Amino acid sequence: MLSTIERWGVNTLVAFALTGASGAASGFACEAPGSSLNLPTITELEQRGVRVGDIDIRVEDIFDPTKPGEDTTLYRWANDLHMLTRDDAVRSQLLFKESEPVSQQKIAETERLLRGRRYLYDAWIEPTCYDAAAQTVDLRVRVQDVWSLNPGFTFNRKGGANRVGFELEDQDFFGRGEFVSASVGRNVDRDTLLLVYEDPQILGTWWRGRVAYANNSDGGLGEFAVGQPFYSLDTRWSAGLGLAAGDRINSRYQLGQVLDAFAETTDRFEVYGGRSQGLRDGWARRWLAGVRYEDSRFSETRDEELVAPLPEDRKLVYPWVGVEWIEDDFDTSRNQDQLVRTEDLQFGRSLRAELGLAAPVWGSDRTAAIAKVQGGTGKRIGAAQSLFFTGELRGRIEGDGLNDALMQGEARYYYRQSPNRLFFASVRAAVAEQPDLDHQLLLGGDNGLRGYPLRYQSGTASALVTVEERFYTGWYPFRLFHIGAAAFADAGRTWGRDVAGDEPLGLLSDVGVGLRIGNARSGLGNVLHIDLAVPLSRQPGIDSVQLLIETRHSF
């Protein structure tokens, strides 16, 4: 098979012979390296009914020696030591094949899917050769690798608590896209030795698997899952199973301190499946069903005296059915929730609803209807503004009414003031009804109220408002990191008595500034946050300044 360059050269000669020196159109156009020839767009090719010809996979190295600042000995060593993602690992993720009609939707969704892999920085699919007579077009799939082997020390701090650890992980094991990780760490809850193996495409198929084992200072947990998900909007079926079993010590919190603790032993199993007619009229509609087994048993620990009642044991075994709708409306952006990365934004509406029935006849310890509804949507407001909503409602309906119910939602607003400045605001709220005693609704430095200790307030309802002015500096030191900054304010509170019967503290607020460091060359984490937050509603025992350091996947 001729390479793209060879085909360009051969077909240029043929075109010249057929048309002479007049330069008349030959009906065949190829984009040579360095040329400025304009080929039809993907949309135009689809409108003409063109079919896909050859598909060329190009995996680009971490550093590009042709770019200023990247042609250094250290960066060339990094390229040499790094194992590039295999071509077949990329090809197996394409949603289109040779000889199929060109589809703008499938190409855009393939780019989104590839960008979602942590071992890839970005993905582009572009036409390279167009044969008008044969009505075929060759496509180039181009992806850029990041450094996927991450050994080293980890540290983060939020809510006044530190998390430290050492990990060795590879997100692209032998260039196959598999995830392998071994880590040891310590956080406010426990010491952990964690081993994980994930294969997002078993033997090049769309089946995926996960095996994990955690040996904790307060118990252990094992997980196993295998299945084929709805990997694209046009996928026609899904199926799988998952199981988990383990034990641990759970702590309940009050004012950032451990209130009491209890032991939990859990066993979970699920088998599920789904059917769909694929993408029709801009919507994917899916019918879902499965069976779940959830068994949680609680007991007192030797060293803890309970302040609140011990949670009741739960055994729920139930079949469930569900339905899901997803609208095909996506867009891309940069410098919004990440630093100098292509971001895929879902503006389309989505809704997923499930209903199950637990009963003693299945093995449950009670009769209950178990419901869950979640959804989201986005809205463009002119060229510079956007608004996103997400929400969820879940709970059990038993003989005495609604139990362990939680309704929560979030609204996020973005206003692009300039290429380097963006205003962000969000509102989050949650309401719990008769929560199980092992479930706390918490608010603190670990989930958005940055000027206060972690798990500081608890209750039966909460609300949090955040505003940020984000700055994207364009500074790219050593061509490794993108630098940003933020000025922010948070305000939140809880309502209702907590598990110990105490009243909430009322409205708490903070202001602060933060540095954002986006790692452009590693899949370890997209954005490092270093924040200083000052609580405006000082409470006894609260530091005047809170330092938070953590790696997150958003700004």
N, C-alpha and C positions, 0 to 999 in steps of 0.2 A: 504494500500500500504506500502511495506517495505521501511524503510529509506535506504539511501546509506550504512550506517554502517551495518545495519542488513543484507542487501543483500550481502555485502562483507563477513560477517561472515557465512551466510548460504551457499553461493556459494563456499567459501573456504572449508567447510566441505564436500560438494557434490564433489568438485574436488578431495579432498583427498581420498574419498571413491572410486571414479571411477578409479583413477590413482594409488592408493596405495602410499606408502612412496617413490616411485621412483622419484616423482616430475615431471612426464611427463606432457606435455601441455594438458590442459583441454579444451581449446578453449574459456574460459571465464576468463576475467581479470578485477579486480576492484582495484581502488587505495584507499587504506585505509588511514585514517589520519596518517600523519607522515611516510608513506611508501615511498619508492623510486622506485616503480614499474613503468616501462615505458610502457605507453599505446600508441597505434598507434596515429600519428598526425591527425589533421583534414583533411589534404590533402590526407593522406593514406586512411583514412576512406572513403572519397569521391571516391577515385579511386576503392575501393572495393565494391562500391554500397551499403554501410551501411545506414540504416535508423535511425532516431532519436528515442530513447526510452523515458525515463522519463526526464523531464527538472526540475532541482532543482534551485530555486532562493535563493541566499544568499545576504542579504543586511548587509554590515559591518558597524559598528559604526564609529563615527568620530575618536575616539581614541581606540587603541588596548592595553588593560592592560597587555597583554603578552609580549609587547615590552618594553625594558628598556627606562625609561623616560616618559612613558605614563601611568604608574600605579600610579597616584596621585589622591588625593581626589578631586581636582579641575576638573581634566579631567573626573573622574568618574561621577561627578555631571553634567558635560556638556553632557555626554552620556545619563544620566538619564533624563535630561530636554529636550533633542532633540527627536523629533518624527521621527523614522526611515521611510524612503520611503517604502510604502506598496509593498508587493510582486506583487500584481496584477497590480500596476502602472508600475512596471518593465516588467512583463510578457506581458502586452498589447503593448509594444514597440518592441517585438521580431519579426524579419522578417522570422522566421521559426517556425514550429509546430511539435508536436510529430507525428511520423509515416511518416514524409516526408524524402526524401533522404537527407543525410548530404551534405551541400553546404558550401565550404570554403568562397565563395563570400558573401553569406548571413550572415554568422557568423561574418566575418570581418566588413561588413557594419553595422551590429547590434552593434558591439563594438563602431564603430565611432558614431553612432546615440546616444548611451547612454553617451559616453564621451562628446557629445555636450550639454548635459543638465547641467546647471550651478550648480544644487544641487548635482551632482555626481562628485567625484574626478577622478575616473577611472572605467574601466569596463573590465572584463576578461571572456571569455567563453572557457571552457576546458572540455575534456572528462573525465568521472569518472569510468564508467563500460562499458566494451566491451564484447558482446556475439557473438563470431564468428559463432556459429551454427545458431543462430536466425538472424544474420546480423543486430544487433541493438547496439546502443551506447547511454548511458545516458550522458547528458551534465549538467554541472553546470554553471549557469550564476551568476557571482560574481561582485557586485558593492560596492563602498565605498562612504558613505555619507559625505557631508561637512555640516558645520553649516549654515543653510539656513535662519534663522531668524536674520535679521540685523537691529537693532534699533540704532540710534545714529546720531552724528554730522558728516557732510561731509564738506570737504574743498579741493579745488584744486586751483592752481595758474599757469597760463601760459600766455605768451605774456604780462606780467605786469598787468594782471587783475585777480581778485579773484572771486571764486564761492563758496558760503557757503550755507548750508542748513541743514535741519533735515529730516530724513526719517525713516519710519517703513515699512519694507518689508519682505515678506516670499516667497522665491522662490520654496518652496515645501510645500504648504499649506496643513496641516493635512496629510502629507506624500503622497499626490496625484499628485505631480508634477505641481500644479497650482501656478501661480504667483499673489501675491496680494501686492500692494504698495500704501502708502500714504506719500507724501513728500511736504515740503515747502522749497523754495530755492531762492537765489538771484544771478544773474550773470550780466554780462555787459549789457545785453539787457533788462532784465525784472525780476520782482518778480513773482514766480509761486507757486500755489497750484496744485499738480498733483495727481490724483487718477487713478490707473490702475488695471485691472483684466485680466489675460490671462489664458486660459486653452488649453494646447497643445494637449490634447486628451479628447474631450468631451464624457462623459459616456464610457470611455475606447475605443473609436473608434479613427480613424485617423483624424477626423474632429477637427479643432482647432478654437478658438474664442478669440477675444480681444475687450475690452471696456475700453476707456480712456476718462478722462475729465480733462482739464487744465483751471484753473481760474487764469488768468494773470493780472498783473498790467496794461497792455495795451490791454486787450481783453480776449478772451477765445477760446478754441478749444475742440470739441468733436469728438471722433472716434469710429467706430464700424466696425468689420470685422469678417467674419466667412467663413470657407472653408476647403476643403481637398486638401492639396498640393500634389505634387509628392514627397512623403516622402521617397522613395527609388528609386534606379535605375530601379527596375523592376515594379514599380507602373504603372498601366494601364490607369488611368484617374485622372484628378483633376478638381475642380470646386469651385467657391466661389464668394463672393461679399464683397465690402468694401465701406465705406462712411466716409467723414470727412467734418466738417463745422466749421468756426470760423473767428475771426478777430484779428489783432495785428498791432503793429507799427514796420515797418522795417527800419533799419538804413543802410545808405551807408557810407563806410569808406574811409579815405585817411590818410596815415602816422600814422595809429593806432588811429586816432581820428574820431569821428562822423562827417561826411561831411554834411549830412542832413537826414531827416526821412520823411516817408509817411505812411499812413494807408492802410492796405490791408484787404479786406474781401474775403474769399474763400469758395467755395463749390465744393466738389469732390465726384464722385460716379463711381464705376466700377463693372462690372460683367464679369466673365471670366470662361473659361473651357479649358481642354486639353485632348488629347488622345495619347496613346503610345502602341506599341507592347511589351514594356518592354525591358529588357536587352537582346540584340542579338549580338553575335560575339564581345563582349566587349564594345558595345556601347548602350546607351539609346537614342532613337530618339523620339521626341515629337512634335505633332502638336497642336498649341495654337490658341485661338481666344477669343475675348471679345469686350466689348463696354465701352468707357470711357467718362465721363462728367467732364470737368474742367472749372470752372468759377472763374476768379480773377478780382476783381474790386479795383481800387486804388483812393485815394483821399488825399488832403493835410491835415495836422494836424493844429490845432489852434496855436501851440507853435513853429512850425518850418517853417523857410523860405527856400524854395528849392533852392539849388545851381545848380543842374542838372535838366533836364526836368522830369516831373512826368511820370512814366510808363503808357503805354496805357492799357486799359482794354483788357482782353482776355477771349473769350468764345470758347472752343474747345469741340465739341461733335463728336465722331468718332468711327466707328467700326474698329477693327484691327485684323490682323492675324499674326501668328508667327511660328517659328520653333526653336527647340533647340536640340543640340547634346551634350552628355557628355560621355567621354571615361572613362572606369573603370580602372584607374591606380592610386592607392593610396599607401602611405607608412607611416611609423611612425618614429618619432624621439623624442629625449629629449634634453633639454637645447639648444634650437634653438631660438624660439620666446617666449618661456615660461621657467619657472624655475621648474625643476624636475617634469614635467607633461608629460604624453604621448601626443604627438602632431600628428595630422593626416594631412599629406601633400598630396595635389592633384597634381600629375604629369601629369595626363591625360589631353587631350585637351578638351575644352568646347567652345561652341558658341551658342549664342542666338540672333535671329534677329526678329524684329517686324516692321510691316508697317501698318499705319492707314491712313484713308482719312477723313478729316474734311470738311464739306460743309454746306452751309446755309440750305439745305434741311433737315439736321439732327438737325439744331438748332444752328450751329456755326455762329460766326460773320465774318468768312472768309473761303476761300477755301485753303486747305493746305494738303500736304502729310507729315505725321509725321513718322519719321524713327528712329530706335534705334538698334544698333548692339553692343554686348559686348562679350568678350571671354577671354580665358587664357590658358596657358599651362606651364608645368614644364619640366626641363631636368636634369638628373643626369649626373654629370661629375666625373667619377670615384667614389671611395667610400667616399671621403671627401668633395666634392663640389656639389652644386646644384644651379640652376638658374630658376627663375619663371618670367613669363610675364603676365600682364593683360592689357586690353585695352577696350575703349568704344568710340562710335561715335553716337551722337544723334542730332536731329534738325528738323526744319520744312522747307519744300520746298514750297514757295509761289510764287505769280506772279512776284515779284521783285527779286527772287532768294532765296538763303539760309538765313534763319533767326534763331536766337537763337540756333546756332549750337555749339557743344562742342566736340572736339576730345581730349582724354586724355589717357595716358598710363603710366605704371610703370614696371620697371625691378628690381628684387631683387636677389642679389648674396650672397651665404653663403659658407664659407670655414672653415671646421672643422680643427683647428690646433692641438688640443689635446682634451681630454675629458672635460677640464675645460676652454678652450679658443676657441673663434670663431670670425672670421672676417666677417663683414657684410657691404654690400654696396648697395645703391639703387639709381635709377634715375627716377624722375617723371617729366612729361611734359604735358602741356595742351595748346590748341589753341581754342579760341572762335571766331566765325564769326557772326557779327551783333547780339550780345546778347541783350535780352530784358533788359530794364533799371532797372529792379528789380533784375537782376542777375549780380553779380560781380565775377571776377576771382581774388582771393585774395591770398596773400602769407605773412606769418608772424609767430609769435611765437606760434600760436594755431594750425598750420598745418605743422610744420617741420623746420622752420627757427628759431631755439630756442634762438638765441641771440638778438631777436628783439621783439618789441611789437606785439600784435595780430593784424591781418588784416592790416599789415603795407604797403605792396605794392599792387597795383592793375593795371590791364591792360587787353590786349586782348590775351596775351600769357604768359606762365610762365614755368620755369624749376627749379628743385631742385635736388641737389646731396648730399647724406649723406653717410658718412663712419663711422663705429663703430668698435672698438675692444671690444668684450664682454668677461667678466670673470664670471665664475660660481664657486663660492668658495667652495661649499659643506658644508658651515656652516649652521646649522639647529638649531638656538637658541630656547630653550624651546619646541622643536619639533612642532613649530607653523609656523615659517617663514624660507624660503630659501633665502639666500642672494647672490646677484650678483652685478656687477659693470660694467661701460662702460666708455670708452673715445671716444669722437666723434668730428666730424667736419661737418658743413653744409655749402653749398654755393648755392645761388639761385638768381634769378632775374625775372623781368617781362619785357614785351615789349608792345608797343602800348600805346596810351593815355587812361587814365581812364575816368570815366563818367564826371569828371569836366574838362577834356581836358588837364590835366597836363602830362608831360613827366615822364617816369620811372626814378628811381635813379641809375640804373645800377646794377652791381654785388655786392651782400652783402654776407658776410661769417661770421662764428663764430666757436669757438672751445669750448669744455667743458668736464666735467666729471659728472658722475651720479651714484647714488646708486639705486639698484633694490631690492625690497623686495617682494618676492612671498608668498602669503598667502596660506598655504597648507590646512587650515581647514575651510575656508569660501568661499562661492560662491559670495561674494560681488564684488570682482575684483581680477584678477589673479596676477597683478604686480603693485606695487606702485613705481612710478618714482619720484626721487628727483634729479633734475639736476641743475648745475651751468653752465651757458653759457656766454662766453665773446664775444661780437661783435668785429670783426676785422675791419669792415668798419664803423667807428663811424659817426653817424649823430647827428645833434643838437637835444637835448632833449632825447637822448638814454642813459639809465643807463649803467655804465661800466660793470656791471654784472647782468645777468637776473637769477632769481630764479624761477624754474618751479616745481610744485608739482601736480601730477595727478595720478589717477588710470587708468590703461589701461589693455587690454587683451593680450598684447604682450610685449616683452622685449624692 
